[in-house]
Amino acid sequence: MGTVIHLAALVGDKACSDQPREATEVMDEASRHLYRAAFEAGVNHFVFASTCSNYVRMEDKPDAFLHEDT
């Protein structure tokens, strides 16, 4: 029965550092409740999109990583 795509989050290290209680409530506790509710409802797929910055290596420079200014 369907898919849940979980996108709710406080975004960025600064926001989480400035609001640690809210970050825990949204990104940990609420995520667990949502997953549990989806599981109990018989949802087939649960997709969690990370808000962490994810960077990869550049093809032409295997020792260099991409960053915000790339």
PQR file of N, CA, C, O and H, with PARSE charges and radii, in Angstrom:
ATOM      1  N   MET A   1       0.834  -1.192   0.000 -0.4000 1.5000
ATOM      2  CA  MET A   1       0.000   0.000   0.000 -0.0000 2.0000
ATOM      3  C   MET A   1       0.869   1.242   0.000  0.5500 1.7000
ATOM      4  O   MET A   1       1.180   1.755   1.075 -0.5500 1.4000
ATOM      5  N   GLY A   2       1.264   1.735  -1.123 -0.4000 1.5000
ATOM      6  CA  GLY A   2       1.845   3.052  -1.248 -0.0000 2.0000
ATOM      7  C   GLY A   2       3.244   3.270  -0.714  0.5500 1.7000
ATOM      8  O   GLY A   2       3.932   2.353  -0.265 -0.5500 1.4000
ATOM      9  H   GLY A   2       1.012   1.317  -1.996  0.4000 1.0000
ATOM     10  N   THR A   3       3.626   4.528  -0.786 -0.4000 1.5000
ATOM     11  CA  THR A   3       4.959   4.976  -0.399 -0.0000 2.0000
ATOM     12  C   THR A   3       4.848   6.244   0.416  0.5500 1.7000
ATOM     13  O   THR A   3       4.015   7.100   0.119 -0.5500 1.4000
ATOM     14  H   THR A   3       3.067   5.273  -1.151  0.4000 1.0000
ATOM     15  N   VAL A   4       5.665   6.378   1.430 -0.4000 1.5000
ATOM     16  CA  VAL A   4       5.798   7.619   2.184 -0.0000 2.0000
ATOM     17  C   VAL A   4       7.178   8.176   1.890  0.5500 1.7000
ATOM     18  O   VAL A   4       8.180   7.470   2.003 -0.5500 1.4000
ATOM     19  H   VAL A   4       6.342   5.682   1.671  0.4000 1.0000
ATOM     20  N   ILE A   5       7.225   9.463   1.507 -0.4000 1.5000
ATOM     21  CA  ILE A   5       8.498  10.147   1.296 -0.0000 2.0000
ATOM     22  C   ILE A   5       8.617  11.197   2.383  0.5500 1.7000
ATOM     23  O   ILE A   5       7.892  12.192   2.392 -0.5500 1.4000
ATOM     24  H   ILE A   5       6.411  10.036   1.415  0.4000 1.0000
ATOM     25  N   HIS A   6       9.534  10.962   3.289 -0.4000 1.5000
ATOM     26  CA  HIS A   6       9.697  11.804   4.472 -0.0000 2.0000
ATOM     27  C   HIS A   6      10.688  12.928   4.167  0.5500 1.7000
ATOM     28  O   HIS A   6      11.874  12.675   3.956 -0.5500 1.4000
ATOM     29  H   HIS A   6      10.123  10.154   3.281  0.4000 1.0000
ATOM     30  N   LEU A   7      10.190  14.181   4.145 -0.4000 1.5000
ATOM     31  CA  LEU A   7      11.028  15.331   3.826 -0.0000 2.0000
ATOM     32  C   LEU A   7      11.132  16.337   4.970  0.5500 1.7000
ATOM     33  O   LEU A   7      11.899  17.294   4.868 -0.5500 1.4000
ATOM     34  H   LEU A   7       9.227  14.386   4.316  0.4000 1.0000
ATOM     35  N   ALA A   8      10.396  16.150   6.035 -0.4000 1.5000
ATOM     36  CA  ALA A   8      10.396  17.122   7.120 -0.0000 2.0000
ATOM     37  C   ALA A   8      11.727  17.126   7.861  0.5500 1.7000
ATOM     38  O   ALA A   8      12.252  16.074   8.228 -0.5500 1.4000
ATOM     39  H   ALA A   8       9.773  15.372   6.118  0.4000 1.0000
ATOM     40  N   ALA A   9      12.266  18.327   8.075 -0.4000 1.5000
ATOM     41  CA  ALA A   9      13.536  18.429   8.791 -0.0000 2.0000
ATOM     42  C   ALA A   9      13.890  19.884   9.035  0.5500 1.7000
ATOM     43  O   ALA A   9      13.407  20.784   8.348 -0.5500 1.4000
ATOM     44  H   ALA A   9      11.840  19.181   7.777  0.4000 1.0000
ATOM     45  N   LEU A  10      14.734  20.096  10.016 -0.4000 1.5000
ATOM     46  CA  LEU A  10      15.418  21.379  10.146 -0.0000 2.0000
ATOM     47  C   LEU A  10      16.673  21.238   9.301  0.5500 1.7000
ATOM     48  O   LEU A  10      17.401  20.253   9.422 -0.5500 1.4000
ATOM     49  H   LEU A  10      15.127  19.365  10.575  0.4000 1.0000
ATOM     50  N   VAL A  11      16.924  22.206   8.457 -0.4000 1.5000
ATOM     51  CA  VAL A  11      18.012  22.064   7.499 -0.0000 2.0000
ATOM     52  C   VAL A  11      19.240  22.858   7.922  0.5500 1.7000
ATOM     53  O   VAL A  11      19.158  24.050   8.216 -0.5500 1.4000
ATOM     54  H   VAL A  11      16.332  23.006   8.359  0.4000 1.0000
ATOM     55  N   GLY A  12      20.363  22.182   7.949 -0.4000 1.5000
ATOM     56  CA  GLY A  12      21.641  22.835   8.200 -0.0000 2.0000
ATOM     57  C   GLY A  12      22.135  22.673   9.624  0.5500 1.7000
ATOM     58  O   GLY A  12      21.358  22.605  10.577 -0.5500 1.4000
ATOM     59  H   GLY A  12      20.429  21.214   7.710  0.4000 1.0000
ATOM     60  N   ASP A  13      23.447  22.612   9.737 -0.4000 1.5000
ATOM     61  CA  ASP A  13      24.068  22.464  11.053 -0.0000 2.0000
ATOM     62  C   ASP A  13      23.739  23.626  11.975  0.5500 1.7000
ATOM     63  O   ASP A  13      23.502  23.430  13.167 -0.5500 1.4000
ATOM     64  H   ASP A  13      24.078  22.667   8.963  0.4000 1.0000
ATOM     65  N   LYS A  14      23.725  24.841  11.424 -0.4000 1.5000
ATOM     66  CA  LYS A  14      23.460  26.018  12.260 -0.0000 2.0000
ATOM     67  C   LYS A  14      22.062  25.968  12.854  0.5500 1.7000
ATOM     68  O   LYS A  14      21.885  26.207  14.048 -0.5500 1.4000
ATOM     69  H   LYS A  14      23.917  25.001  10.456  0.4000 1.0000
ATOM     70  N   ALA A  15      21.081  25.663  12.039 -0.4000 1.5000
ATOM     71  CA  ALA A  15      19.706  25.585  12.536 -0.0000 2.0000
ATOM     72  C   ALA A  15      19.590  24.530  13.633  0.5500 1.7000
ATOM     73  O   ALA A  15      18.910  24.748  14.637 -0.5500 1.4000
ATOM     74  H   ALA A  15      21.225  25.469  11.069  0.4000 1.0000
ATOM     75  N   CYS A  16      20.243  23.404  13.447 -0.4000 1.5000
ATOM     76  CA  CYS A  16      20.191  22.328  14.441 -0.0000 2.0000
ATOM     77  C   CYS A  16      20.939  22.719  15.711  0.5500 1.7000
ATOM     78  O   CYS A  16      20.504  22.402  16.818 -0.5500 1.4000
ATOM     79  H   CYS A  16      20.795  23.227  12.632  0.4000 1.0000
ATOM     80  N   SER A  17      22.063  23.407  15.546 -0.4000 1.5000
ATOM     81  CA  SER A  17      22.838  23.858  16.709 -0.0000 2.0000
ATOM     82  C   SER A  17      22.087  24.922  17.492  0.5500 1.7000
ATOM     83  O   SER A  17      22.116  24.937  18.723 -0.5500 1.4000
ATOM     84  H   SER A  17      22.417  23.665  14.647  0.4000 1.0000
ATOM     85  N   ASP A  18      21.407  25.819  16.765 -0.4000 1.5000
ATOM     86  CA  ASP A  18      20.659  26.893  17.416 -0.0000 2.0000
ATOM     87  C   ASP A  18      19.386  26.397  18.081  0.5500 1.7000
ATOM     88  O   ASP A  18      18.904  27.008  19.035 -0.5500 1.4000
ATOM     89  H   ASP A  18      21.384  25.806  15.765  0.4000 1.0000
ATOM     90  N   GLN A  19      18.836  25.291  17.582 -0.4000 1.5000
ATOM     91  CA  GLN A  19      17.569  24.763  18.084 -0.0000 2.0000
ATOM     92  C   GLN A  19      17.676  23.258  18.342  0.5500 1.7000
ATOM     93  O   GLN A  19      16.982  22.478  17.689 -0.5500 1.4000
ATOM     94  H   GLN A  19      19.228  24.795  16.807  0.4000 1.0000
ATOM     95  N   PRO A  20      18.517  22.842  19.265 -0.5600 1.5000
ATOM     96  CA  PRO A  20      18.749  21.403  19.444  0.2800 2.0000
ATOM     97  C   PRO A  20      17.507  20.614  19.860  0.5500 1.7000
ATOM     98  O   PRO A  20      17.325  19.477  19.424 -0.5500 1.4000
ATOM     99  N   ARG A  21      16.660  21.200  20.692 -0.4000 1.5000
ATOM    100  CA  ARG A  21      15.454  20.482  21.124 -0.0000 2.0000
ATOM    101  C   ARG A  21      14.528  20.262  19.929  0.5500 1.7000
ATOM    102  O   ARG A  21      14.020  19.159  19.728 -0.5500 1.4000
ATOM    103  H   ARG A  21      16.809  22.123  21.046  0.4000 1.0000
ATOM    104  N   GLU A  22      14.311  21.315  19.137 -0.4000 1.5000
ATOM    105  CA  GLU A  22      13.448  21.193  17.967 -0.0000 2.0000
ATOM    106  C   GLU A  22      14.035  20.225  16.942  0.5500 1.7000
ATOM    107  O   GLU A  22      13.305  19.463  16.309 -0.5500 1.4000
ATOM    108  H   GLU A  22      14.723  22.211  19.301  0.4000 1.0000
ATOM    109  N   ALA A  23      15.351  20.262  16.786 -0.4000 1.5000
ATOM    110  CA  ALA A  23      16.000  19.350  15.841 -0.0000 2.0000
ATOM    111  C   ALA A  23      15.768  17.904  16.251  0.5500 1.7000
ATOM    112  O   ALA A  23      15.469  17.058  15.408 -0.5500 1.4000
ATOM    113  H   ALA A  23      15.944  20.881  17.300  0.4000 1.0000
ATOM    114  N   THR A  24      15.904  17.618  17.534 -0.4000 1.5000
ATOM    115  CA  THR A  24      15.675  16.261  18.029 -0.0000 2.0000
ATOM    116  C   THR A  24      14.218  15.862  17.849  0.5500 1.7000
ATOM    117  O   THR A  24      13.922  14.739  17.442 -0.5500 1.4000
ATOM    118  H   THR A  24      16.146  18.305  18.219  0.4000 1.0000
ATOM    119  N   GLU A  25      13.306  16.788  18.156 -0.4000 1.5000
ATOM    120  CA  GLU A  25      11.885  16.472  18.016 -0.0000 2.0000
ATOM    121  C   GLU A  25      11.505  16.180  16.568  0.5500 1.7000
ATOM    122  O   GLU A  25      10.775  15.226  16.298 -0.5500 1.4000
ATOM    123  H   GLU A  25      13.547  17.700  18.487  0.4000 1.0000
ATOM    124  N   VAL A  26      11.994  16.992  15.638 -0.4000 1.5000
ATOM    125  CA  VAL A  26      11.621  16.845  14.232 -0.0000 2.0000
ATOM    126  C   VAL A  26      12.364  15.697  13.574  0.5500 1.7000
ATOM    127  O   VAL A  26      11.759  14.861  12.902 -0.5500 1.4000
ATOM    128  H   VAL A  26      12.587  17.767  15.857  0.4000 1.0000
ATOM    129  N   MET A  27      13.678  15.656  13.767 -0.4000 1.5000
ATOM    130  CA  MET A  27      14.496  14.743  12.976 -0.0000 2.0000
ATOM    131  C   MET A  27      14.670  13.366  13.600  0.5500 1.7000
ATOM    132  O   MET A  27      15.055  12.423  12.908 -0.5500 1.4000
ATOM    133  H   MET A  27      14.170  16.334  14.313  0.4000 1.0000
ATOM    134  N   ASP A  28      14.404  13.236  14.849 -0.4000 1.5000
ATOM    135  CA  ASP A  28      14.527  11.922  15.480 -0.0000 2.0000
ATOM    136  C   ASP A  28      13.149  11.416  15.892  0.5500 1.7000
ATOM    137  O   ASP A  28      12.643  10.439  15.340 -0.5500 1.4000
ATOM    138  H   ASP A  28      14.091  14.001  15.411  0.4000 1.0000
ATOM    139  N   GLU A  29      12.552  12.091  16.866 -0.4000 1.5000
ATOM    140  CA  GLU A  29      11.296  11.591  17.417 -0.0000 2.0000
ATOM    141  C   GLU A  29      10.170  11.537  16.384  0.5500 1.7000
ATOM    142  O   GLU A  29       9.486  10.521  16.267 -0.5500 1.4000
ATOM    143  H   GLU A  29      12.963  12.884  17.315  0.4000 1.0000
ATOM    144  N   ALA A  30       9.974  12.625  15.634 -0.4000 1.5000
ATOM    145  CA  ALA A  30       8.886  12.644  14.650 -0.0000 2.0000
ATOM    146  C   ALA A  30       9.141  11.643  13.523  0.5500 1.7000
ATOM    147  O   ALA A  30       8.207  11.022  13.014 -0.5500 1.4000
ATOM    148  H   ALA A  30      10.530  13.451  15.728  0.4000 1.0000
ATOM    149  N   SER A  31      10.404  11.491  13.139 -0.4000 1.5000
ATOM    150  CA  SER A  31      10.739  10.518  12.087 -0.0000 2.0000
ATOM    151  C   SER A  31      10.392   9.109  12.532  0.5500 1.7000
ATOM    152  O   SER A  31       9.853   8.318  11.758 -0.5500 1.4000
ATOM    153  H   SER A  31      11.162  11.996  13.552  0.4000 1.0000
ATOM    154  N   ARG A  32      10.704   8.800  13.787 -0.4000 1.5000
ATOM    155  CA  ARG A  32      10.370   7.468  14.318 -0.0000 2.0000
ATOM    156  C   ARG A  32       8.861   7.243  14.359  0.5500 1.7000
ATOM    157  O   ARG A  32       8.378   6.165  14.011 -0.5500 1.4000
ATOM    158  H   ARG A  32      11.142   9.442  14.416  0.4000 1.0000
ATOM    159  N   HIS A  33       8.118   8.266  14.786 -0.4000 1.5000
ATOM    160  CA  HIS A  33       6.653   8.148  14.831 -0.0000 2.0000
ATOM    161  C   HIS A  33       6.083   7.957  13.428  0.5500 1.7000
ATOM    162  O   HIS A  33       5.198   7.127  13.218 -0.5500 1.4000
ATOM    163  H   HIS A  33       8.510   9.142  15.068  0.4000 1.0000
ATOM    164  N   LEU A  34       6.594   8.727  12.474 -0.4000 1.5000
ATOM    165  CA  LEU A  34       6.110   8.619  11.102 -0.0000 2.0000
ATOM    166  C   LEU A  34       6.400   7.234  10.529  0.5500 1.7000
ATOM    167  O   LEU A  34       5.539   6.626   9.895 -0.5500 1.4000
ATOM    168  H   LEU A  34       7.313   9.401  12.644  0.4000 1.0000
ATOM    169  N   TYR A  35       7.616   6.741  10.756 -0.4000 1.5000
ATOM    170  CA  TYR A  35       7.967   5.408  10.254 -0.0000 2.0000
ATOM    171  C   TYR A  35       7.058   4.347  10.878  0.5500 1.7000
ATOM    172  O   TYR A  35       6.556   3.462  10.185 -0.5500 1.4000
ATOM    173  H   TYR A  35       8.316   7.235  11.272  0.4000 1.0000
ATOM    174  N   ARG A  36       6.858   4.444  12.174 -0.4000 1.5000
ATOM    175  CA  ARG A  36       6.012   3.473  12.876 -0.0000 2.0000
ATOM    176  C   ARG A  36       4.586   3.511  12.326  0.5500 1.7000
ATOM    177  O   ARG A  36       3.983   2.464  12.087 -0.5500 1.4000
ATOM    178  H   ARG A  36       7.266   5.163  12.737  0.4000 1.0000
ATOM    179  N   ALA A  37       4.044   4.721  12.124 -0.4000 1.5000
ATOM    180  CA  ALA A  37       2.682   4.856  11.598 -0.0000 2.0000
ATOM    181  C   ALA A  37       2.593   4.294  10.182  0.5500 1.7000
ATOM    182  O   ALA A  37       1.614   3.634   9.833 -0.5500 1.4000
ATOM    183  H   ALA A  37       4.534   5.571  12.318  0.4000 1.0000
ATOM    184  N   ALA A  38       3.606   4.554   9.373 -0.4000 1.5000
ATOM    185  CA  ALA A  38       3.617   4.029   8.007 -0.0000 2.0000
ATOM    186  C   ALA A  38       3.667   2.503   8.020  0.5500 1.7000
ATOM    187  O   ALA A  38       2.947   1.843   7.270 -0.5500 1.4000
ATOM    188  H   ALA A  38       4.401   5.090   9.657  0.4000 1.0000
ATOM    189  N   PHE A  39       4.520   1.952   8.874 -0.4000 1.5000
ATOM    190  CA  PHE A  39       4.634   0.496   8.993 -0.0000 2.0000
ATOM    191  C   PHE A  39       3.303  -0.115   9.417  0.5500 1.7000
ATOM    192  O   PHE A  39       2.847  -1.102   8.839 -0.5500 1.4000
ATOM    193  H   PHE A  39       5.105   2.488   9.483  0.4000 1.0000
ATOM    194  N   GLU A  40       2.688   0.481  10.431 -0.4000 1.5000
ATOM    195  CA  GLU A  40       1.418  -0.044  10.937 -0.0000 2.0000
ATOM    196  C   GLU A  40       0.297   0.095   9.906  0.5500 1.7000
ATOM    197  O   GLU A  40      -0.655  -0.685   9.917 -0.5500 1.4000
ATOM    198  H   GLU A  40       3.058   1.282  10.901  0.4000 1.0000
ATOM    199  N   ALA A  41       0.406   1.085   9.017 -0.4000 1.5000
ATOM    200  CA  ALA A  41      -0.604   1.274   7.970 -0.0000 2.0000
ATOM    201  C   ALA A  41      -0.361   0.375   6.763  0.5500 1.7000
ATOM    202  O   ALA A  41      -1.163   0.346   5.830 -0.5500 1.4000
ATOM    203  H   ALA A  41       1.179   1.719   9.009  0.4000 1.0000
ATOM    204  N   GLY A  42       0.757  -0.363   6.787 -0.4000 1.5000
ATOM    205  CA  GLY A  42       1.043  -1.275   5.688 -0.0000 2.0000
ATOM    206  C   GLY A  42       1.720  -0.643   4.490  0.5500 1.7000
ATOM    207  O   GLY A  42       1.664  -1.180   3.384 -0.5500 1.4000
ATOM    208  H   GLY A  42       1.409  -0.340   7.545  0.4000 1.0000
ATOM    209  N   VAL A  43       2.364   0.503   4.708 -0.4000 1.5000
ATOM    210  CA  VAL A  43       3.074   1.172   3.615 -0.0000 2.0000
ATOM    211  C   VAL A  43       4.213   0.280   3.140  0.5500 1.7000
ATOM    212  O   VAL A  43       4.951  -0.280   3.950 -0.5500 1.4000
ATOM    213  H   VAL A  43       2.410   0.939   5.607  0.4000 1.0000
ATOM    214  N   ASN A  44       4.352   0.151   1.816 -0.4000 1.5000
ATOM    215  CA  ASN A  44       5.378  -0.725   1.239 -0.0000 2.0000
ATOM    216  C   ASN A  44       6.766  -0.109   1.211  0.5500 1.7000
ATOM    217  O   ASN A  44       7.766  -0.807   1.377 -0.5500 1.4000
ATOM    218  H   ASN A  44       3.753   0.607   1.158  0.4000 1.0000
ATOM    219  N   HIS A  45       6.825   1.204   0.998 -0.4000 1.5000
ATOM    220  CA  HIS A  45       8.124   1.868   0.855 -0.0000 2.0000
ATOM    221  C   HIS A  45       8.148   3.132   1.704  0.5500 1.7000
ATOM    222  O   HIS A  45       7.193   3.910   1.705 -0.5500 1.4000
ATOM    223  H   HIS A  45       6.013   1.771   0.863  0.4000 1.0000
ATOM    224  N   PHE A  46       9.240   3.327   2.419 -0.4000 1.5000
ATOM    225  CA  PHE A  46       9.440   4.522   3.232 -0.0000 2.0000
ATOM    226  C   PHE A  46      10.772   5.126   2.795  0.5500 1.7000
ATOM    227  O   PHE A  46      11.825   4.515   2.973 -0.5500 1.4000
ATOM    228  H   PHE A  46      10.015   2.695   2.418  0.4000 1.0000
ATOM    229  N   VAL A  47      10.720   6.324   2.224 -0.4000 1.5000
ATOM    230  CA  VAL A  47      11.922   6.984   1.719 -0.0000 2.0000
ATOM    231  C   VAL A  47      12.265   8.142   2.651  0.5500 1.7000
ATOM    232  O   VAL A  47      11.442   9.029   2.880 -0.5500 1.4000
ATOM    233  H   VAL A  47       9.864   6.821   2.079  0.4000 1.0000
ATOM    234  N   PHE A  48      13.471   8.128   3.181 -0.4000 1.5000
ATOM    235  CA  PHE A  48      13.947   9.209   4.036 -0.0000 2.0000
ATOM    236  C   PHE A  48      15.005   9.981   3.272  0.5500 1.7000
ATOM    237  O   PHE A  48      16.047   9.429   2.920 -0.5500 1.4000
ATOM    238  H   PHE A  48      14.139   7.408   2.995  0.4000 1.0000
ATOM    239  N   ALA A  49      14.742  11.257   3.012 -0.4000 1.5000
ATOM    240  CA  ALA A  49      15.693  12.096   2.290 -0.0000 2.0000
ATOM    241  C   ALA A  49      16.566  12.826   3.299  0.5500 1.7000
ATOM    242  O   ALA A  49      16.061  13.593   4.118 -0.5500 1.4000
ATOM    243  H   ALA A  49      13.896  11.705   3.298  0.4000 1.0000
ATOM    244  N   SER A  50      17.854  12.597   3.245 -0.4000 1.5000
ATOM    245  CA  SER A  50      18.782  13.228   4.171 -0.0000 2.0000
ATOM    246  C   SER A  50      18.936  14.703   3.857  0.5500 1.7000
ATOM    247  O   SER A  50      18.996  15.095   2.691 -0.5500 1.4000
ATOM    248  H   SER A  50      18.265  11.974   2.580  0.4000 1.0000
ATOM    249  N   THR A  51      18.999  15.517   4.897 -0.4000 1.5000
ATOM    250  CA  THR A  51      19.265  16.940   4.708 -0.0000 2.0000
ATOM    251  C   THR A  51      20.737  17.246   4.922  0.5500 1.7000
ATOM    252  O   THR A  51      21.144  18.407   4.868 -0.5500 1.4000
ATOM    253  H   THR A  51      18.950  15.198   5.843  0.4000 1.0000
ATOM    254  N   CYS A  52      21.526  16.230   5.160 -0.4000 1.5000
ATOM    255  CA  CYS A  52      22.965  16.434   5.319 -0.0000 2.0000
ATOM    256  C   CYS A  52      23.568  16.833   3.980  0.5500 1.7000
ATOM    257  O   CYS A  52      23.115  16.383   2.928 -0.5500 1.4000
ATOM    258  H   CYS A  52      21.195  15.288   5.204  0.4000 1.0000
ATOM    259  N   SER A  53      24.572  17.664   4.025 -0.4000 1.5000
ATOM    260  CA  SER A  53      25.282  18.009   2.796 -0.0000 2.0000
ATOM    261  C   SER A  53      26.048  16.781   2.332  0.5500 1.7000
ATOM    262  O   SER A  53      26.822  16.197   3.091 -0.5500 1.4000
ATOM    263  H   SER A  53      24.940  18.030   4.880  0.4000 1.0000
ATOM    264  N   ASN A  54      25.831  16.401   1.106 -0.4000 1.5000
ATOM    265  CA  ASN A  54      26.500  15.239   0.535 -0.0000 2.0000
ATOM    266  C   ASN A  54      27.276  15.672  -0.692  0.5500 1.7000
ATOM    267  O   ASN A  54      26.704  16.232  -1.627 -0.5500 1.4000
ATOM    268  H   ASN A  54      25.202  16.875   0.490  0.4000 1.0000
ATOM    269  N   TYR A  55      28.565  15.419  -0.696 -0.4000 1.5000
ATOM    270  CA  TYR A  55      29.413  15.840  -1.796 -0.0000 2.0000
ATOM    271  C   TYR A  55      30.152  14.634  -2.358  0.5500 1.7000
ATOM    272  O   TYR A  55      30.386  13.647  -1.660 -0.5500 1.4000
ATOM    273  H   TYR A  55      29.031  14.965   0.063  0.4000 1.0000
ATOM    274  N   VAL A  56      30.510  14.735  -3.617 -0.4000 1.5000
ATOM    275  CA  VAL A  56      31.190  13.634  -4.296 -0.0000 2.0000
ATOM    276  C   VAL A  56      32.530  14.106  -4.839  0.5500 1.7000
ATOM    277  O   VAL A  56      32.840  15.297  -4.818 -0.5500 1.4000
ATOM    278  H   VAL A  56      30.320  15.537  -4.184  0.4000 1.0000
ATOM    279  N   ARG A  57      33.305  13.170  -5.318 -0.4000 1.5000
ATOM    280  CA  ARG A  57      34.594  13.498  -5.930 -0.0000 2.0000
ATOM    281  C   ARG A  57      34.377  13.946  -7.373  0.5500 1.7000
ATOM    282  O   ARG A  57      33.462  13.480  -8.051 -0.5500 1.4000
ATOM    283  H   ARG A  57      33.053  12.202  -5.335  0.4000 1.0000
ATOM    284  N   MET A  58      35.237  14.861  -7.828 -0.4000 1.5000
ATOM    285  CA  MET A  58      35.184  15.291  -9.225 -0.0000 2.0000
ATOM    286  C   MET A  58      35.878  14.243 -10.077  0.5500 1.7000
ATOM    287  O   MET A  58      36.925  13.725  -9.688 -0.5500 1.4000
ATOM    288  H   MET A  58      35.980  15.239  -7.276  0.4000 1.0000
ATOM    289  N   GLU A  59      35.310  13.920 -11.241 -0.4000 1.5000
ATOM    290  CA  GLU A  59      35.867  12.880 -12.099 -0.0000 2.0000
ATOM    291  C   GLU A  59      37.297  13.166 -12.532  0.5500 1.7000
ATOM    292  O   GLU A  59      38.143  12.272 -12.522 -0.5500 1.4000
ATOM    293  H   GLU A  59      34.460  14.341 -11.557  0.4000 1.0000
ATOM    294  N   ASP A  60      37.570  14.422 -12.916 -0.4000 1.5000
ATOM    295  CA  ASP A  60      38.899  14.740 -13.431 -0.0000 2.0000
ATOM    296  C   ASP A  60      39.930  15.014 -12.334  0.5500 1.7000
ATOM    297  O   ASP A  60      41.117  15.164 -12.625 -0.5500 1.4000
ATOM    298  H   ASP A  60      36.883  15.148 -12.925  0.4000 1.0000
ATOM    299  N   LYS A  61      39.482  15.082 -11.065 -0.4000 1.5000
ATOM    300  CA  LYS A  61      40.386  15.309  -9.930 -0.0000 2.0000
ATOM    301  C   LYS A  61      39.970  14.371  -8.798  0.5500 1.7000
ATOM    302  O   LYS A  61      39.272  14.790  -7.875 -0.5500 1.4000
ATOM    303  H   LYS A  61      38.518  14.961 -10.828  0.4000 1.0000
ATOM    304  N   PRO A  62      40.387  13.116  -8.860 -0.5600 1.5000
ATOM    305  CA  PRO A  62      39.902  12.124  -7.888  0.2800 2.0000
ATOM    306  C   PRO A  62      40.245  12.437  -6.430  0.5500 1.7000
ATOM    307  O   PRO A  62      39.627  11.882  -5.522 -0.5500 1.4000
ATOM    308  N   ASP A  63      41.221  13.317  -6.193 -0.4000 1.5000
ATOM    309  CA  ASP A  63      41.556  13.658  -4.813 -0.0000 2.0000
ATOM    310  C   ASP A  63      40.840  14.912  -4.322  0.5500 1.7000
ATOM    311  O   ASP A  63      41.034  15.326  -3.179 -0.5500 1.4000
ATOM    312  H   ASP A  63      41.723  13.768  -6.931  0.4000 1.0000
ATOM    313  N   ALA A  64      40.011  15.522  -5.178 -0.4000 1.5000
ATOM    314  CA  ALA A  64      39.302  16.742  -4.815 -0.0000 2.0000
ATOM    315  C   ALA A  64      37.809  16.435  -4.606  0.5500 1.7000
ATOM    316  O   ALA A  64      37.233  15.579  -5.277 -0.5500 1.4000
ATOM    317  H   ALA A  64      39.854  15.186  -6.106  0.4000 1.0000
ATOM    318  N   PHE A  65      37.221  17.140  -3.680 -0.4000 1.5000
ATOM    319  CA  PHE A  65      35.778  16.980  -3.410 -0.0000 2.0000
ATOM    320  C   PHE A  65      35.026  18.224  -3.848  0.5500 1.7000
ATOM    321  O   PHE A  65      35.571  19.328  -3.817 -0.5500 1.4000
ATOM    322  H   PHE A  65      37.689  17.836  -3.134  0.4000 1.0000
ATOM    323  N   LEU A  66      33.768  18.047  -4.258 -0.4000 1.5000
ATOM    324  CA  LEU A  66      32.908  19.173  -4.566 -0.0000 2.0000
ATOM    325  C   LEU A  66      32.501  19.839  -3.263  0.5500 1.7000
ATOM    326  O   LEU A  66      32.458  19.190  -2.218 -0.5500 1.4000
ATOM    327  H   LEU A  66      33.326  17.150  -4.283  0.4000 1.0000
ATOM    328  N   HIS A  67      32.203  21.133  -3.321 -0.4000 1.5000
ATOM    329  CA  HIS A  67      31.757  21.869  -2.138 -0.0000 2.0000
ATOM    330  C   HIS A  67      30.771  22.926  -2.584  0.5500 1.7000
ATOM    331  O   HIS A  67      30.430  22.975  -3.766 -0.5500 1.4000
ATOM    332  H   HIS A  67      32.239  21.660  -4.170  0.4000 1.0000
ATOM    333  N   GLU A  68      30.296  23.781  -1.678 -0.4000 1.5000
ATOM    334  CA  GLU A  68      29.268  24.762  -1.976 -0.0000 2.0000
ATOM    335  C   GLU A  68      29.623  25.686  -3.128  0.5500 1.7000
ATOM    336  O   GLU A  68      28.736  26.117  -3.864 -0.5500 1.4000
ATOM    337  H   GLU A  68      30.573  23.741  -0.718  0.4000 1.0000
ATOM    338  N   ASP A  69      30.905  26.001  -3.302 -0.4000 1.5000
ATOM    339  CA  ASP A  69      31.327  26.943  -4.333 -0.0000 2.0000
ATOM    340  C   ASP A  69      31.697  26.280  -5.659  0.5500 1.7000
ATOM    341  O   ASP A  69      32.078  26.971  -6.603 -0.5500 1.4000
ATOM    342  H   ASP A  69      31.627  25.651  -2.704  0.4000 1.0000
ATOM    343  N   THR A  70      31.593  24.966  -5.745 -0.4000 1.5000
ATOM    344  CA  THR A  70      31.962  24.262  -6.961 -0.0000 2.0000
ATOM    345  C   THR A  70      30.934  24.494  -8.048  0.5500 1.7000
ATOM    346  O   THR A  70      31.078  23.975  -9.155 -0.5500 1.4000
ATOM    347  H   THR A  70      31.283  24.404  -4.978  0.4000 1.0000
TER
END
